Amino acid sequence: MRDRSMAGASRGSRAGGKRGGGAASSSAAASACVYYATTALLVALCVAGAYFLTSTSSAAAAADGDAAGGTVTAYRHTTRSSFAYEVTRERAAPAPPRGAGKQAGGESGGGSDEDESQQKGAVAAAAAVLDDPHAKPDEEHGSDEAAGMEEEHRISAAAMEDVKSEDDDSAAAAGAEEAAKEQEAVLEENRDPQLEMPNEQARAAAVEEKNLDGGVEEESNAGQRQREEEQSALDEQTGGGGLRREAQEEPQVDGDERADPQPGEEGEQQRQPEEERSNANEQPHNGDGGDGDKAAAVSEEHREDTDGRGAEDSLVGEARAEDQNKAWATQADQSHREKDRRDGESGGESSGGGGGEEQHEHEWRVCNVKAGADYIPCLDNDKAVKKLRPENFRRYEHRERHCPDEGPTCLVPLPVGYRRPIEWPRSRDMIWYSNVPHTKLVEVKGHQNWVKVSGPHLTFPGGGTQFIHGALHYIDFLQQSARGGIAWGKRTRVVLDVGCGVASFGGYLFDRGVAAVSFAPKDEHEAQVQMALERGIPAISAVMGSKRLPFPSKAFDLVHCARCRVPWHADGGALLLELNRVLRPGSFFVWSATPVYQKLPEDVEIWKAMTSLTKSMCWELASIKKDRLNGVGVAFYRKPTSNECYEARRRQQPPMCSDDDDADAAWYIRLSSCLHRVPTGPSERGARWPADWPRRLRAPPHWLSAARAGVYGKPEPEDFTADHDHWRRVVDRSYLNGLGIDWSRVRNVMDMRAAYGGFAAALREKKVWVMNVVNVDAPDTLPVIFERGLFGIYHDWCESFSTYPRTYDLLHADHLFSKIKERCAVLPVVVEVDRIVRPGGGIIVRDEAGAVGEVEKLLRSLHWDVRLTFSKNDQGVLYAEKSDWRPELVEEPA
């Protein structure tokens, strides 16, 4: 500046000399002094204004926080180092002194130089997550406050141009440039990068995407204009929204295109500015920084999900879609109608416990039950089992579900010496004995290579009763014996393994690209299903007794039974007819049992009964083969693909089911000894085989119709595709990298409220399997899930799930808790979550902000590590991990 002043004065002197007088030189010098004084004053005013606005905004945030009991929280993230931070959306909370921050659990917060560097690195990582092709870093866009200051710079420069003389053009330009640089430096020092996100640019460039969490109400253009006017007024009141944080719409992943707009949507393509809302359930925690990459990834993904939702969430949208078109009935509706049809009794659902928030903190106690660490509430209900009559035991009803009237609120203890499970694929061969401390199977089945004890491990040589020399040889033998009709991993993708033992058959089918659901009862064999799940193999505790299996009709590509002790021919063949219900037309029932190849009197009688029954069911005995290595025989039965054989039968036994018998009704429906007709119409489900895997995963099932509305309100094929693309974006942008999940330790996954299975499909490349749970009060989309080569089950979360404790690594709950509150309390559902998740495992909750807050409060009281919460527009996301904590108090005996 000094050099430039001297140069300017010199030029002024030379100009004055040319004009011929000292008076002219004095006048030019005076004009220069006035100019520089004016420039300095404008710079000082700008700096003082920026400081004043920042101070006022901080003071207002603090005052509002004191008055309302909390700040306007956008997200909070806590890490294992007990280090927390918050970012406010509309007002910036003052940072506490370093080293003084506290977490909600009472642990000391971070504040060291190391934490500060961690914060900066996390923010940089967040920018990387949002980049290519998602969004640009904050520095490229700037905040509204910076834009306003730049506008002032331009005005100041124009004013200076007006007051300076013709002779001072070059000096004025140099001075204005230097002043702008000084102002920019001051602004840069006061700028908080965590509070800056694209605002006006984002509003102009962002494209609103239809939210797929539910059928969003189509908003009118008048409503859009009204919100824009309200937002404009709000921006004026808050000084242009300088501290508002708005996410920018991102391009689609992998070239995915946005779904076509629905009618009435054309006028709403530009993203509407919405006022940020706070999550009232979150308490303020002040800290110095945190893992910004995780929160930023969730922020972007969640904005994409929730913007444009309006006042209606996904659940309301589903209800509306169902009202508009009855194609998507719920499993509860189907099952109740079937019960009413059969016996005239009402099957009304329980109103539950009124799902309100707990009014006081629950006092946790350990369950005091005979089952101890293996407690399954609906399968260990001794009180209900004692009421059964002898004929009930003959039908294995004592192994079926008998849920208590109220869901348990006690916690299942951990086994002594419990350790974090061994990772897949090593877990298929060995598990920790201390996690499943049962040896009866070792004693009974050890010689058949089921399971052995080896030091601190239980080891699984891969054998079974019918394949003692290994499952892979047996699996390949089955494919060769079926004359090309199986084709593992292509034509045959979804398999049901009945009476699975420790599920080695299903475990090794993964090597052939097959997803097998295994089931066996909780019986005297001691924890065979628990061993399967500990190994990382899909399994449930169930029995073929008096009720239908919790699957839709025509679901499985193949059903396998190796030495399962099931009386198929009893009660008019009711059990075999149940397999006929769940088998896809043209699929195989593979029966590997002693009656196939042994000539003992008992085996001969069973074989005769099976032969007679299968002929009357029109099952074709495709072949009988002998596995010489294992010394067993296998029979291959094939279900018909037409009704011609049924109509040609001389003796109509078993009879055909009545036309109003709903084959898809499966929730607590008693077995019936009748045959359902085979679908033959070109648009009927099951009339033709799906595409080979993996093409069937992405292709909409042929029986979805564009003339019917899907779950989210779009035509069914579009609904399916949009759901698939939506969950792929959510998983890719947020779940895989933004939540801090160690996916190398994740194997057993459950989607607690699945729709079309898009979440499971998005995880296809990971070494995980997903149990898709379709709630009985939700649209019955489970047939779609099976059609695309995935698997799942019907369930009501007002009851306990049929699995052992500590069997899942990750749960995913998409708008589950807000929906379940309509029928039962949230507390028992959270207790059930705690029961089935392994220590070190976690849950992702996506729901209304109030429901997320309620779940968060309960999880914190259970000593779960709430790693991340995020809320926007009354919608929230939470990720938490389970600890090893168990209470010291024990429940009083019943």
HELIX and SHEET records of a PDB file:
HELIX    1   1 ARG A    2  ARG A   19  1                                  18    
HELIX    2   2 GLY A   22  ALA A   68  1                                  47    
HELIX    3   3 ASP A  113  LEU A  130  1                                  18    
HELIX    4   4 ASP A  138  GLU A  140  5                                   3    
HELIX    5   5 ASP A  144  VAL A  163  1                                  20    
HELIX    6   6 GLU A  166  ASP A  168  5                                   3    
HELIX    7   7 ASP A  169  ASN A  190  1                                  22    
HELIX    8   8 PRO A  193  LEU A  195  5                                   3    
HELIX    9   9 GLU A  200  ALA A  205  1                                   6    
HELIX   10  10 ASN A  221  GLN A  237  1                                  17    
HELIX   11  11 VAL A  253  GLY A  255  5                                   3    
HELIX   12  12 GLU A  266  GLU A  268  5                                   3    
HELIX   13  13 GLY A  292  THR A  306  1                                  15    
HELIX   14  14 SER A  314  GLN A  324  1                                  11    
HELIX   15  15 GLN A  331  ASP A  343  1                                  13    
HELIX   16  16 GLY A  372  ASP A  374  5                                   3    
HELIX   17  17 ASP A  382  VAL A  385  1                                   4    
HELIX   18  18 PRO A  390  ARG A  394  1                                   5    
HELIX   19  19 GLU A  397  ARG A  399  5                                   3    
HELIX   20  20 ARG A  426  ARG A  428  5                                   3    
HELIX   21  21 LYS A  440  LYS A  445  1                                   6    
HELIX   22  22 GLY A  446  GLN A  448  5                                   3    
HELIX   23  23 ALA A  471  SER A  481  1                                  11    
HELIX   24  24 SER A  504  LEU A  509  1                                   6    
HELIX   25  25 PHE A  510  ARG A  512  5                                   3    
HELIX   26  26 GLN A  528  ARG A  535  1                                   8    
HELIX   27  27 ASP A  571  GLY A  573  5                                   3    
HELIX   28  28 ALA A  574  VAL A  582  1                                   9    
HELIX   29  29 THR A  594  TYR A  597  1                                   4    
HELIX   30  30 PRO A  601  SER A  616  1                                  16    
HELIX   31  31 GLU A  644  ALA A  648  1                                   5    
HELIX   32  32 ARG A  695  ARG A  698  1                                   4    
HELIX   33  33 GLU A  716  VAL A  730  1                                  15    
HELIX   34  34 VAL A  731  TYR A  735  3                                   5    
HELIX   35  35 TRP A  743  ARG A  745  5                                   3    
HELIX   36  36 GLY A  758  ALA A  762  1                                   5    
HELIX   37  37 LEU A  782  GLU A  787  1                                   6    
HELIX   38  38 PHE A  817  ILE A  820  1                                   4    
HELIX   39  39 VAL A  826  ILE A  836  1                                  11    
HELIX   40  40 ALA A  849  SER A  861  1                                  13    
SHEET    1   A 9 ALA A  84  THR A  88  0                                        
SHEET    2   A 9 THR A  73  THR A  78 -1                                        
SHEET    3   A 9 ASP A 865  LYS A 872 -1                                        
SHEET    4   A 9 GLN A 875  GLU A 881 -1                                        
SHEET    5   A 9 VAL A 837  GLU A 848 -1                                        
SHEET    6   A 9 TYR A 808  ASP A 814  1                                        
SHEET    7   A 9 ASN A 748  ASP A 751  1                                        
SHEET    8   A 9 TRP A 769  ASN A 775  1                                        
SHEET    9   A 9 GLY A 792  HIS A 795  1                                        
SHEET    1   B 3 MET A 430  TRP A 432  0                                        
SHEET    2   B 3 HIS A 457  THR A 459 -1                                        
SHEET    3   B 3 LYS A 452  SER A 454 -1                                        
SHEET    1   C 7 ALA A 539  SER A 541  0                                        
SHEET    2   C 7 ALA A 515  ALA A 520  1                                        
SHEET    3   C 7 VAL A 494  VAL A 498  1                                        
SHEET    4   C 7 PHE A 556  ALA A 562  1                                        
SHEET    5   C 7 LEU A 583  SER A 592  1                                        
SHEET    6   C 7 VAL A 632  ARG A 638 -1                                        
SHEET    7   C 7 GLU A 620  ASP A 627 -1                                        
END                                                                             
